[in-house]
Amino acid sequence: KMSLKRASFLRNLTWVKLYFYDAASFYGMIRQNY
């Protein structure tokens, strides 16, 4: 059970990193335009 919980946590962490990277790149695009 512990390994399954950890795998789920790592998967969530990956999604969070992807989300923050996407938001950061989007924010960068907006700053370049203005």
C-alpha positions in Angstrom: 0.0 0.0 0.0 2.8 2.4 0.8 4.4 2.1 -2.6 1.0 2.6 -4.3 0.5 5.8 -2.3 3.9 7.0 -3.2 3.4 6.3 -6.9 0.2 8.3 -6.8 2.0 11.2 -5.0 4.8 11.2 -7.6 2.2 11.2 -10.4 0.5 14.2 -8.8 3.8 16.0 -8.4 4.5 15.5 -12.1 1.2 17.0 -13.0 1.8 20.0 -10.7 5.2 20.6 -12.3 3.7 20.4 -15.8 0.9 22.8 -14.7 3.4 25.3 -13.2 5.6 25.1 -16.3 2.7 25.7 -18.6 1.5 28.7 -16.5 5.0 30.1 -16.4 5.5 29.9 -20.2 2.0 31.4 -20.7 2.9 34.3 -18.3 6.2 34.8 -20.2 4.3 35.1 -23.5 2.0 37.7 -22.0 5.0 39.7 -20.7 6.7 39.6 -24.0 3.7 41.0 -25.8 3.2 43.9 -23.4 
